[in-house]
Amino acid sequence: QVQLVESGGGLVQAGGSLRLSCAASVSIFRFNIMRWYRQAPGKQRELVATITSGGSTIYTDSVRGRFTSSRDNAKNTVYLQMNSLKPEDTAVYYCNIQLAWGKGTQVTVSS
């Protein structure tokens, strides 16, 4: 059973940056698709970024050009680099592999 632990969230001013990490308890080499989601208060969880085993990425429109996802298979870790943060990026961010979810990490962006 895969366990995921997100970290790197925090409070940042608008325009700032954060890098989120998602550490897996097993080798991620065999997982083709890994995803980042976020959920803001009172809103549905939304898909933010997808990264394949080959490093290809897809982003939702609202973060494209500001967020970058990467993965380090040797460290069993996926990253989400978030730049030019906006208050509307405030949410709990989760990583996902197949049916496994982490508990999330809070990102708060102040205006």
Protein Blocks (a to p, Z undefined) as FASTA:
>chain_A
ZZdddehiacddehiacddddddfbdfklpmbdcdddddehiacddfbdcdfkopacddf
klgojaccdddfknopacdddehiafklgccddddehjbccebjaddddZZ
